[in-house]
Amino acid sequence: TIREITGDDGRLPLDPGKNTVSACVQYLLQALNISSKVGVEIELHKHMPIGSGLGSSAASTVAGLFAINTMLGNPLTKEELLPFCVEGERLACGTGHADNVAPALYGGITLIRGNEPLDVISIPSPKELVAAVVFPQVDVPTRDARQLIKDKVLLKDAVTQWGNIAGLVAALFKEDYDLIARSMKDILIEPTRAILIPQFYEMKEIALKNGALSFGISGSGPSVVAITRDEKIAKDIADKIQTHLKENEIDSFGYVSRVNVEGPRVLD
């Protein structure tokens, strides 16, 4: 059962069959053949805005499954836990994918090489990377953002994008920040989704002019993220972007963080 949910403004279901966290916990208990023996009461405290492009549903699902697995004595490894997390994404947005749950569960940066079968590769995260995230207070539903993605792309654009991805992977292994800056560019998805985010290109210009290695949309948006190699630069970029948004009558939240390479952990 779900005892309480906070931080969601009443948007998430308390019905345990409809809430992604409780539903996935139930799947796990059934897979372990202990659903008739174990009862779970859940309190969910959301500290990430819903529909922000920050992977809020993934964070909740991973936290819930990690918690119950820990309480049961860790019968499953993280690799075995991942498919249950993916099912949570299917419930949340209609598509079972590991893009958000894999890094949330494993920590660090992950590459989803394939989905059938699921093949996830952990990639080194350079120690100096710092992300500046700004969440503009505008509504961009994930489903709407996904519908904008083209079914077909030009071959030359696909080749460029593949080159950028390969370059980024190499840069992360080499800790080559100049190569990160050259490679961390999205020419396929960003142009189609940027139209849903007010002031996107103005925010991008601010970030790149003030020392960001790269700038882009976080998830489906409307959150945006600037990647830097210095915490002071990241904070300065977040402040400048938020100031710009305020001048254009758009409220926002800002976050600055290094990469969490550990994944979830028990705090209490």
Backbone as CSV, one residue per row, in Angstrom:
resi,resn,N_x,N_y,N_z,CA_x,CA_y,CA_z,C_x,C_y,C_z
1,THR,0.835,-1.188,0.000,0.000,0.000,0.000,0.880,1.252,0.000
2,ILE,0.284,2.371,-0.422,0.985,3.649,-0.388,0.375,4.485,0.724
3,ARG,1.173,4.785,1.716,0.676,5.551,2.856,0.572,7.031,2.517
4,GLU,1.591,7.554,1.821,1.639,8.997,1.601,2.553,9.325,0.432
5,ILE,2.174,10.367,-0.315,3.040,10.931,-1.347,3.116,12.430,-1.114
6,THR,4.325,12.966,-1.064,4.498,14.408,-0.917,5.326,14.943,-2.076
7,GLY,5.163,16.236,-2.355,5.960,16.886,-3.386,5.454,16.701,-4.797
8,ASP,4.252,16.133,-4.947,3.723,15.873,-6.287,2.523,16.739,-6.633
9,ASP,2.102,17.601,-5.697,0.921,18.451,-5.899,-0.323,17.631,-6.227
10,GLY,-0.384,16.426,-5.674,-1.562,15.583,-5.861,-1.685,14.942,-7.224
11,ARG,-0.614,14.925,-8.004,-0.679,14.425,-9.381,-0.462,12.921,-9.495
12,LEU,0.134,12.295,-8.498,0.451,10.869,-8.593,-0.620,10.023,-7.910
13,PRO,-0.927,8.852,-8.479,-1.980,7.998,-7.914,-1.540,7.301,-6.629
14,LEU,-2.462,7.240,-5.683,-2.222,6.488,-4.451,-2.599,5.021,-4.616
15,ASP,-3.312,4.711,-5.692,-3.676,3.324,-5.990,-2.395,2.532,-6.254
16,PRO,-2.088,1.515,-5.436,-0.826,0.773,-5.598,-0.702,0.056,-6.934
17,GLY,-1.829,-0.173,-7.612,-1.771,-0.824,-8.911,-1.446,0.128,-10.042
18,LYS,-1.591,1.431,-9.783,-1.366,2.431,-10.822,-0.088,3.241,-10.601
19,ASN,0.394,3.275,-9.377,1.628,4.005,-9.088,2.828,3.161,-9.515
20,THR,3.762,3.757,-10.234,4.879,2.980,-10.783,5.734,2.325,-9.702
21,VAL,5.937,3.013,-8.588,6.791,2.466,-7.529,6.166,1.222,-6.921
22,SER,4.920,1.343,-6.468,4.264,0.207,-5.813,4.003,-0.935,-6.786
23,ALA,3.666,-0.605,-8.033,3.417,-1.654,-9.023,4.683,-2.458,-9.291
24,CYS,5.822,-1.776,-9.405,7.084,-2.472,-9.670,7.549,-3.275,-8.460
25,VAL,7.307,-2.752,-7.267,7.620,-3.519,-6.058,6.799,-4.799,-6.041
26,GLN,5.533,-4.698,-6.435,4.679,-5.887,-6.485,5.191,-6.892,-7.516
27,TYR,5.632,-6.399,-8.685,6.216,-7.285,-9.697,7.410,-8.042,-9.121
28,LEU,8.234,-7.323,-8.384,9.429,-7.932,-7.802,9.061,-9.011,-6.793
29,LEU,8.106,-8.716,-5.936,7.687,-9.701,-4.929,7.095,-10.939,-5.593
30,GLN,6.346,-10.727,-6.671,5.774,-11.862,-7.400,6.867,-12.697,-8.052
31,ALA,7.874,-12.042,-8.618,8.977,-12.762,-9.261,9.759,-13.593,-8.257
32,LEU,9.821,-13.112,-7.018,10.526,-13.840,-5.958,9.618,-14.840,-5.245
33,ASN,8.363,-14.905,-5.699,7.369,-15.825,-5.115,7.147,-15.589,-3.623
34,ILE,7.132,-14.309,-3.234,6.904,-13.999,-1.818,5.814,-12.945,-1.640
35,SER,5.031,-12.685,-2.708,4.021,-11.627,-2.626,2.947,-11.927,-1.593
36,SER,2.711,-13.213,-1.315,1.691,-13.571,-0.322,2.244,-13.554,1.096
37,LYS,3.560,-13.422,1.214,4.197,-13.472,2.533,4.689,-12.102,3.015
38,VAL,4.899,-11.194,2.072,5.502,-9.902,2.416,4.550,-8.773,2.053
39,GLY,4.290,-7.902,3.005,3.505,-6.701,2.762,4.411,-5.485,2.821
40,VAL,4.144,-4.511,1.967,5.001,-3.320,1.898,4.139,-2.066,1.997
41,GLU,4.545,-1.155,2.869,3.887,0.147,2.997,4.886,1.212,2.556
42,ILE,4.462,2.047,1.625,5.384,2.983,0.977,5.021,4.431,1.291
43,GLU,6.036,5.208,1.632,5.930,6.667,1.673,6.846,7.209,0.585
44,LEU,6.294,8.022,-0.293,7.062,8.553,-1.422,7.177,10.069,-1.288
45,HIS,8.394,10.531,-1.116,8.638,11.965,-0.981,9.389,12.445,-2.224
46,LYS,8.680,13.145,-3.090,9.255,13.594,-4.359,10.051,14.876,-4.149
47,HIS,11.331,14.810,-4.478,12.173,16.001,-4.426,12.582,16.440,-5.827
48,MET,11.999,15.800,-6.828,12.255,16.168,-8.218,10.923,16.520,-8.856
49,PRO,10.844,17.617,-9.590,9.581,18.004,-10.214,9.134,17.000,-11.266
50,ILE,7.825,16.761,-11.306,7.247,15.825,-12.271,7.149,16.500,-13.638
51,GLY,7.403,15.730,-14.699,7.318,16.284,-16.044,8.383,17.314,-16.334
52,SER,9.553,17.150,-15.725,10.615,18.148,-15.847,11.698,17.754,-16.837
53,GLY,11.714,16.484,-17.258,12.818,16.009,-18.087,14.019,15.590,-17.276
54,LEU,13.828,15.443,-15.954,14.932,15.058,-15.074,14.856,13.594,-14.649
55,GLY,13.921,12.843,-15.197,13.822,11.428,-14.847,13.190,11.194,-13.493
56,SER,12.184,11.976,-13.158,11.533,11.870,-11.854,10.928,10.493,-11.620
57,SER,10.214,9.967,-12.605,9.585,8.651,-12.442,10.641,7.563,-12.299
58,ALA,11.732,7.680,-13.056,12.811,6.693,-12.965,13.460,6.716,-11.594
59,ALA,13.685,7.923,-11.063,14.305,8.047,-9.748,13.442,7.388,-8.677
60,SER,12.132,7.593,-8.760,11.225,7.003,-7.771,11.194,5.485,-7.878
61,THR,11.103,4.991,-9.105,11.049,3.544,-9.311,12.323,2.869,-8.819
62,VAL,13.466,3.434,-9.185,14.748,2.867,-8.755,14.864,2.904,-7.236
63,ALA,14.480,4.017,-6.627,14.562,4.136,-5.166,13.699,3.085,-4.480
64,GLY,12.477,2.906,-4.980,11.577,1.928,-4.375,12.077,0.502,-4.506
65,LEU,12.537,0.140,-5.698,13.013,-1.224,-5.918,14.327,-1.484,-5.189
66,PHE,15.204,-0.491,-5.166,16.464,-0.635,-4.429,16.180,-0.820,-2.941
67,ALA,15.210,-0.067,-2.425,14.876,-0.142,-1.001,14.326,-1.516,-0.627
68,ILE,13.375,-2.026,-1.404,12.777,-3.320,-1.051,13.788,-4.441,-1.241
69,ASN,14.634,-4.336,-2.267,15.672,-5.347,-2.474,16.648,-5.361,-1.302
70,THR,16.986,-4.171,-0.801,17.879,-4.066,0.357,17.227,-4.657,1.601
71,MET,15.950,-4.345,1.810,15.231,-4.858,2.980,15.144,-6.380,2.976
72,LEU,15.108,-6.959,1.775,15.005,-8.417,1.644,16.369,-9.100,1.685
73,GLY,17.431,-8.326,1.890,18.767,-8.915,1.953,19.476,-8.992,0.622
74,ASN,19.060,-8.155,-0.336,19.685,-8.093,-1.671,19.672,-9.433,-2.405
75,PRO,18.479,-10.009,-2.606,18.420,-11.257,-3.372,18.765,-11.066,-4.849
76,LEU,18.617,-9.834,-5.350,18.918,-9.560,-6.752,20.096,-8.600,-6.875
77,THR,20.923,-8.831,-7.877,21.985,-7.880,-8.209,21.361,-6.682,-8.921
78,LYS,22.133,-5.637,-9.116,21.617,-4.483,-9.853,21.238,-4.866,-11.279
79,GLU,22.018,-5.761,-11.870,21.715,-6.208,-13.233,20.375,-6.938,-13.270
80,GLU,20.091,-7.717,-12.247,18.822,-8.443,-12.184,17.666,-7.530,-11.809
81,LEU,17.965,-6.443,-11.128,16.937,-5.492,-10.707,16.512,-4.571,-11.854
82,LEU,17.413,-4.364,-12.803,17.174,-3.393,-13.869,15.895,-3.646,-14.674
83,PRO,15.582,-4.889,-15.101,14.355,-5.095,-15.875,13.091,-4.665,-15.139
84,PHE,13.071,-4.785,-13.827,11.915,-4.329,-13.059,11.826,-2.804,-13.101
85,CYS,12.973,-2.147,-13.083,13.006,-0.684,-13.194,12.501,-0.241,-14.566
86,VAL,12.895,-0.966,-15.601,12.452,-0.654,-16.961,10.935,-0.756,-17.058
87,GLU,10.360,-1.728,-16.376,8.908,-1.888,-16.391,8.226,-0.664,-15.790
88,GLY,8.874,-0.043,-14.814,8.332,1.183,-14.242,8.230,2.296,-15.268
89,GLU,9.222,2.402,-16.150,9.181,3.398,-17.212,8.053,3.099,-18.196
90,ARG,7.795,1.815,-18.416,6.691,1.446,-19.303,5.361,1.937,-18.726
91,LEU,5.207,1.774,-17.420,3.988,2.230,-16.758,3.889,3.752,-16.763
92,ALA,5.030,4.425,-16.613,5.034,5.886,-16.486,4.790,6.597,-17.807
93,CYS,5.388,6.089,-18.890,5.314,6.841,-20.147,4.939,6.000,-21.357
94,GLY,4.626,4.729,-21.133,4.155,3.898,-22.231,5.242,3.166,-22.989
95,THR,6.501,3.449,-22.686,7.620,2.795,-23.365,8.616,2.281,-22.342
96,GLY,8.940,0.994,-22.429,9.920,0.426,-21.512,11.327,0.676,-22.016
97,HIS,12.029,1.612,-21.405,13.394,1.929,-21.830,14.263,2.134,-20.598
98,ALA,15.568,1.970,-20.788,16.501,2.040,-19.656,17.280,3.345,-19.604
99,ASP,16.940,4.291,-20.482,17.717,5.533,-20.586,17.903,6.229,-19.244
100,ASN,16.849,6.271,-18.443,16.904,6.976,-17.159,17.190,6.042,-15.988
101,VAL,16.552,4.870,-15.996,16.690,3.983,-14.832,18.080,3.367,-14.733
102,ALA,18.740,3.122,-15.859,20.074,2.501,-15.802,21.089,3.385,-15.078
103,PRO,21.249,4.657,-15.468,22.196,5.489,-14.714,21.740,5.747,-13.283
104,ALA,20.417,5.820,-13.068,19.925,6.025,-11.700,20.277,4.837,-10.816
105,LEU,20.205,3.635,-11.365,20.486,2.422,-10.600,21.982,2.141,-10.495
106,TYR,22.695,2.251,-11.598,24.121,1.918,-11.619,25.003,3.065,-11.135
107,GLY,24.519,4.298,-11.297,25.352,5.459,-11.034,26.209,5.772,-12.246
108,GLY,26.725,6.996,-12.302,27.614,7.372,-13.384,26.913,7.525,-14.723
109,ILE,27.656,7.284,-15.784,27.168,7.423,-17.153,27.013,6.034,-17.752
110,THR,25.885,5.796,-18.408,25.648,4.479,-18.993,25.320,4.597,-20.478
111,LEU,25.681,3.566,-21.206,25.372,3.452,-22.628,24.395,2.299,-22.804
112,ILE,23.243,2.575,-23.398,22.271,1.517,-23.686,22.576,1.004,-25.091
113,ARG,23.350,-0.076,-25.183,23.743,-0.598,-26.492,22.579,-1.256,-27.210
114,GLY,21.686,-1.891,-26.456,20.539,-2.548,-27.060,19.443,-2.767,-26.036
115,ASN,18.214,-2.918,-26.531,17.067,-3.130,-25.649,16.525,-4.550,-25.700
116,GLU,16.756,-5.262,-26.781,16.245,-6.633,-26.917,17.357,-7.523,-27.467
117,PRO,18.133,-8.164,-26.585,18.062,-8.102,-25.123,18.688,-6.813,-24.590
118,LEU,18.321,-6.492,-23.356,18.828,-5.283,-22.723,20.329,-5.409,-22.485
119,ASP,21.082,-4.443,-22.986,22.544,-4.470,-22.882,23.017,-3.087,-22.448
120,VAL,23.437,-2.978,-21.195,23.825,-1.691,-20.619,25.311,-1.709,-20.280
121,ILE,26.014,-0.675,-20.688,27.457,-0.584,-20.465,27.755,0.659,-19.633
122,SER,28.472,0.488,-18.543,28.883,1.629,-17.724,30.125,2.276,-18.328
123,ILE,30.108,3.597,-18.386,31.197,4.368,-18.985,31.816,5.260,-17.913
124,PRO,33.138,5.400,-17.908,33.771,6.254,-16.894,33.260,7.694,-16.951
125,SER,33.147,8.307,-15.793,32.735,9.702,-15.707,33.928,10.547,-15.261
126,PRO,34.446,11.416,-16.125,35.566,12.272,-15.731,35.259,13.044,-14.448
127,LYS,36.218,13.105,-13.556,35.986,13.646,-12.215,35.604,15.116,-12.207
128,GLU,36.039,15.866,-13.206,35.803,17.311,-13.183,34.445,17.719,-13.744
129,LEU,33.683,16.778,-14.286,32.401,17.144,-14.890,31.419,17.648,-13.843
130,VAL,30.803,18.784,-14.126,29.768,19.357,-13.266,28.605,19.786,-14.156
131,ALA,27.398,19.425,-13.757,26.209,19.777,-14.529,25.468,20.937,-13.878
132,ALA,25.081,21.894,-14.691,24.194,22.974,-14.255,22.844,22.732,-14.918
133,VAL,21.840,22.449,-14.116,20.512,22.137,-14.633,19.549,23.253,-14.264
134,VAL,18.769,23.691,-15.235,17.731,24.690,-14.974,16.401,24.137,-15.467
135,PHE,15.410,24.208,-14.596,14.067,23.720,-14.914,13.124,24.911,-15.057
136,PRO,12.842,25.353,-16.292,11.870,26.434,-16.493,10.463,25.944,-16.142
137,GLN,9.695,26.784,-15.508,8.355,26.397,-15.077,7.366,26.490,-16.231
138,VAL,7.559,25.625,-17.210,6.635,25.498,-18.336,6.321,24.023,-18.503
139,ASP,5.185,23.726,-19.084,4.730,22.345,-19.181,5.088,21.760,-20.540
140,VAL,5.897,20.701,-20.526,6.229,19.965,-21.751,6.009,18.483,-21.469
141,PRO,4.793,17.951,-21.696,4.529,16.538,-21.433,5.457,15.631,-22.231
142,THR,5.975,14.591,-21.574,6.917,13.675,-22.214,6.338,13.062,-23.477
143,ARG,5.078,12.655,-23.412,4.464,12.008,-24.580,4.424,12.966,-25.775
144,ASP,4.092,14.243,-25.526,4.045,15.221,-26.613,5.425,15.424,-27.221
145,ALA,6.437,15.498,-26.364,7.803,15.699,-26.849,8.256,14.522,-27.700
146,ARG,7.871,13.324,-27.306,8.280,12.134,-28.065,7.596,12.078,-29.426
147,GLN,6.373,12.601,-29.503,5.648,12.550,-30.761,6.274,13.447,-31.828
148,LEU,7.112,14.396,-31.399,7.763,15.295,-32.349,8.958,14.650,-33.046
149,ILE,9.446,13.547,-32.502,10.632,12.910,-33.073,10.307,12.316,-34.440
150,LYS,11.156,12.579,-35.405,10.925,12.106,-36.765,11.148,10.600,-36.872
151,ASP,10.346,9.956,-37.731,10.521,8.525,-37.983,11.731,8.269,-38.879
152,LYS,12.050,9.231,-39.736,13.163,9.076,-40.663,14.065,10.308,-40.584
153,VAL,15.363,10.082,-40.748,16.321,11.195,-40.741,17.221,11.079,-41.962
154,LEU,17.826,12.184,-42.336,18.754,12.177,-43.461,20.001,11.374,-43.109
155,LEU,20.531,10.661,-44.096,21.714,9.838,-43.867,22.888,10.681,-43.367
156,LYS,23.083,11.852,-43.937,24.212,12.693,-43.522,24.068,13.129,-42.066
157,ASP,22.828,13.360,-41.622,22.604,13.727,-40.221,22.849,12.538,-39.299
158,ALA,22.423,11.359,-39.742,22.654,10.156,-38.943,24.151,9.889,-38.794
159,VAL,24.895,10.053,-39.874,26.346,9.833,-39.830,27.002,10.819,-38.864
160,THR,26.581,12.074,-38.926,27.127,13.087,-38.010,26.814,12.741,-36.561
161,GLN,25.576,12.321,-36.314,25.179,11.985,-34.942,25.952,10.771,-34.424
162,TRP,26.121,9.757,-35.256,26.898,8.573,-34.847,28.336,8.969,-34.530
163,GLY,28.889,9.870,-35.333,30.247,10.344,-35.074,30.341,11.069,-33.745
164,ASN,29.328,11.884,-33.445,29.305,12.593,-32.165,29.223,11.620,-30.988
165,ILE,28.386,10.597,-31.127,28.237,9.617,-30.043,29.546,8.862,-29.821
166,ALA,30.150,8.407,-30.915,31.425,7.692,-30.795,32.496,8.598,-30.193
167,GLY,32.514,9.852,-30.623,33.485,10.799,-30.082,33.282,11.048,-28.602
168,LEU,32.018,11.129,-28.178,31.727,11.362,-26.760,32.169,10.181,-25.906
169,VAL,31.893,8.965,-26.370,32.315,7.778,-25.618,33.836,7.757,-25.476
170,ALA,34.532,8.019,-26.579,35.999,8.058,-26.532,36.483,9.147,-25.579
171,ALA,35.833,10.299,-25.619,36.232,11.423,-24.770,36.068,11.105,-23.294
172,LEU,34.994,10.400,-22.949,34.758,10.044,-21.552,35.826,9.077,-21.049
173,PHE,36.204,8.120,-21.882,37.261,7.181,-21.487,38.614,7.886,-21.371
174,LYS,38.867,8.842,-22.245,40.160,9.537,-22.270,40.210,10.742,-21.332
175,GLU,39.053,11.122,-20.777,38.936,12.361,-19.999,39.430,13.552,-20.814
176,ASP,38.992,13.586,-22.059,39.380,14.638,-22.998,38.237,15.654,-23.062
177,TYR,38.372,16.741,-22.334,37.279,17.705,-22.214,37.046,18.487,-23.503
178,ASP,38.090,18.726,-24.274,37.911,19.390,-25.562,37.102,18.511,-26.508
179,LEU,37.374,17.212,-26.486,36.624,16.288,-27.334,35.182,16.161,-26.848
180,ILE,34.970,16.221,-25.540,33.599,16.236,-25.013,32.839,17.421,-25.598
181,ALA,33.477,18.593,-25.590,32.834,19.801,-26.104,32.515,19.677,-27.594
182,ARG,33.404,19.040,-28.361,33.174,18.898,-29.803,32.120,17.848,-30.113
183,SER,31.991,16.861,-29.236,31.145,15.707,-29.533,29.752,15.770,-28.925
184,MET,29.591,16.490,-27.824,28.315,16.469,-27.109,27.329,17.435,-27.770
185,LYS,26.917,17.048,-28.973,25.997,17.856,-29.772,24.918,16.947,-30.343
186,ASP,23.688,17.424,-30.325,22.551,16.640,-30.796,21.911,17.367,-31.973
187,ILE,22.054,16.797,-33.164,21.473,17.446,-34.338,20.173,16.777,-34.783
188,LEU,19.759,15.712,-34.098,18.548,14.999,-34.488,17.341,15.368,-33.632
189,ILE,17.474,15.257,-32.321,16.333,15.432,-31.428,16.178,16.884,-30.973
190,GLU,17.287,17.521,-30.631,17.215,18.888,-30.084,16.460,19.868,-30.984
191,PRO,16.722,19.894,-32.295,16.020,20.879,-33.132,14.504,20.711,-33.130
192,THR,14.014,19.480,-32.968,12.567,19.268,-32.986,11.921,19.593,-31.645
193,ARG,12.634,19.326,-30.552,12.054,19.552,-29.227,12.287,20.963,-28.706
194,ALA,13.284,21.635,-29.226,13.618,22.974,-28.725,12.460,23.945,-28.885
195,ILE,11.611,23.727,-29.884,10.492,24.645,-30.124,9.477,24.619,-28.986
196,LEU,9.502,23.562,-28.165,8.577,23.468,-27.037,9.086,24.201,-25.801
197,ILE,10.344,24.627,-25.826,10.973,25.226,-24.645,11.233,26.705,-24.902
198,PRO,10.475,27.589,-24.252,10.688,29.022,-24.454,12.119,29.435,-24.100
199,GLN,12.689,30.305,-24.911,14.019,30.873,-24.671,15.145,29.828,-24.747
200,PHE,14.903,28.712,-25.413,15.920,27.656,-25.431,17.235,28.143,-26.033
201,TYR,17.173,28.723,-27.216,18.418,29.103,-27.889,19.100,30.282,-27.197
202,GLU,18.317,31.131,-26.539,18.909,32.202,-25.741,19.658,31.621,-24.538
203,MET,19.062,30.608,-23.891,19.729,29.948,-22.760,21.000,29.247,-23.222
204,LYS,20.939,28.627,-24.394,22.105,27.933,-24.932,23.240,28.914,-25.195
205,GLU,22.919,30.063,-25.742,23.941,31.081,-26.015,24.593,31.559,-24.719
206,ILE,23.781,31.767,-23.682,24.313,32.194,-22.382,25.293,31.155,-21.841
207,ALA,24.894,29.883,-21.898,25.731,28.810,-21.349,27.066,28.706,-22.076
208,LEU,27.022,28.674,-23.399,28.249,28.489,-24.178,29.169,29.707,-24.086
209,LYS,28.588,30.895,-23.971,29.405,32.105,-23.840,30.083,32.198,-22.477
210,ASN,29.544,31.478,-21.496,30.065,31.581,-20.132,30.817,30.336,-19.677
211,GLY,31.304,29.555,-20.641,32.239,28.491,-20.304,31.718,27.076,-20.299
212,ALA,30.486,26.848,-20.743,29.969,25.481,-20.790,30.652,24.689,-21.898
213,LEU,30.918,23.415,-21.619,31.437,22.529,-22.658,30.342,22.206,-23.661
214,SER,29.130,22.039,-23.152,27.997,21.726,-24.012,26.715,22.172,-23.334
215,PHE,25.648,22.196,-24.112,24.343,22.599,-23.588,23.275,21.867,-24.376
216,GLY,22.248,21.391,-23.693,21.186,20.703,-24.402,19.967,20.495,-23.533
217,ILE,19.011,19.777,-24.088,17.765,19.470,-23.390,17.983,18.267,-22.485
218,SER,17.482,18.343,-21.280,17.531,17.201,-20.365,16.287,16.355,-20.582
219,GLY,16.494,15.112,-21.008,15.350,14.243,-21.269,14.453,14.829,-22.337
220,SER,13.157,14.864,-22.040,12.186,15.427,-22.974,11.963,16.916,-22.746
221,GLY,12.696,17.508,-21.783,12.501,18.900,-21.442,11.356,19.057,-20.443
222,PRO,11.109,20.279,-19.992,11.716,21.539,-20.408,13.060,21.848,-19.742
223,SER,13.514,20.969,-18.832,14.804,21.234,-18.187,15.921,21.236,-19.224
224,VAL,16.908,22.073,-18.969,18.082,22.144,-19.833,19.311,21.912,-18.969
225,VAL,20.377,21.453,-19.591,21.582,21.136,-18.823,22.826,21.652,-19.539
226,ALA,23.659,22.322,-18.774,24.966,22.765,-19.264,26.027,21.910,-18.591
227,ILE,26.916,21.332,-19.373,28.005,20.516,-18.839,29.263,21.372,-18.770
228,THR,29.870,21.401,-17.596,31.074,22.204,-17.384,32.139,21.338,-16.710
229,ARG,33.310,21.916,-16.488,34.355,21.202,-15.740,34.769,21.982,-14.500
230,ASP,33.858,22.846,-14.021,34.166,23.664,-12.850,32.860,24.047,-12.154
231,GLU,32.795,23.850,-10.844,31.566,24.110,-10.099,31.192,25.591,-10.103
232,LYS,32.186,26.475,-10.016,31.895,27.910,-10.031,31.298,28.333,-11.365
233,ILE,31.852,27.788,-12.446,31.317,28.096,-13.775,29.882,27.594,-13.884
234,ALA,29.635,26.392,-13.389,28.294,25.812,-13.446,27.288,26.681,-12.691
235,LYS,27.657,27.116,-11.494,26.758,27.961,-10.698,26.501,29.295,-11.392
236,ASP,27.548,29.858,-11.980,27.409,31.133,-12.688,26.467,30.997,-13.874
237,ILE,26.601,29.899,-14.615,25.732,29.666,-15.772,24.284,29.497,-15.329
238,ALA,24.065,28.699,-14.294,22.702,28.492,-13.793,22.086,29.819,-13.361
239,ASP,22.853,30.637,-12.654,22.354,31.939,-12.186,22.000,32.851,-13.357
240,LYS,22.872,32.885,-14.357,22.642,33.771,-15.508,21.423,33.321,-16.316
241,ILE,21.255,32.019,-16.473,20.091,31.511,-17.204,18.813,31.818,-16.433
242,GLN,18.835,31.607,-15.118,17.645,31.893,-14.316,17.304,33.381,-14.329
243,THR,18.317,34.220,-14.306,18.083,35.663,-14.392,17.429,36.021,-15.720
244,HIS,17.934,35.419,-16.800,17.355,35.662,-18.125,15.896,35.211,-18.172
245,LEU,15.605,34.047,-17.616,14.229,33.553,-17.617,13.316,34.474,-16.816
246,LYS,13.806,34.930,-15.673,13.007,35.834,-14.836,12.693,37.121,-15.581
247,GLU,13.662,37.622,-16.340,13.446,38.839,-17.134,12.381,38.619,-18.203
248,ASN,12.172,37.360,-18.571,11.150,37.014,-19.560,9.917,36.396,-18.907
249,GLU,9.772,36.661,-17.601,8.590,36.265,-16.827,8.388,34.752,-16.796
250,ILE,9.497,34.018,-16.692,9.440,32.558,-16.561,10.140,32.167,-15.265
251,ASP,9.396,31.556,-14.349,9.996,31.078,-13.104,10.829,29.828,-13.384
252,SER,11.786,29.549,-12.515,12.638,28.375,-12.742,13.291,27.915,-11.453
253,PHE,13.765,26.677,-11.483,14.600,26.127,-10.423,15.971,25.820,-11.023
254,GLY,17.016,25.966,-10.225,18.356,25.650,-10.692,19.041,24.651,-9.783
255,TYR,19.827,23.770,-10.372,20.564,22.751,-9.623,21.980,22.654,-10.190
256,VAL,22.930,22.442,-9.328,24.313,22.207,-9.757,24.803,20.944,-9.070
257,SER,25.354,20.021,-9.844,25.763,18.746,-9.252,26.874,18.092,-10.056
258,ARG,27.758,17.411,-9.346,28.702,16.508,-9.994,27.978,15.204,-10.302
259,VAL,28.619,14.333,-11.052,28.008,13.061,-11.422,28.053,12.106,-10.233
260,ASN,26.906,11.550,-9.883,26.842,10.538,-8.827,27.250,9.196,-9.425
261,VAL,28.436,8.729,-9.091,28.940,7.489,-9.677,28.555,6.261,-8.860
262,GLU,27.897,6.473,-7.732,27.580,5.365,-6.830,26.204,4.766,-7.080
263,GLY,25.240,5.586,-7.483,23.871,5.122,-7.590,23.152,5.281,-6.259
264,PRO,22.006,4.619,-6.081,21.236,4.788,-4.841,21.954,4.193,-3.638
265,ARG,21.660,4.747,-2.478,22.223,4.210,-1.242,21.229,4.438,-0.103
266,VAL,21.355,3.652,0.935,20.469,3.767,2.089,20.986,4.873,2.996
267,LEU,20.129,5.860,3.284,20.522,6.983,4.131,20.159,6.756,5.588
268,ASP,19.071,6.035,5.822,18.616,5.854,7.204,17.905,4.507,7.340
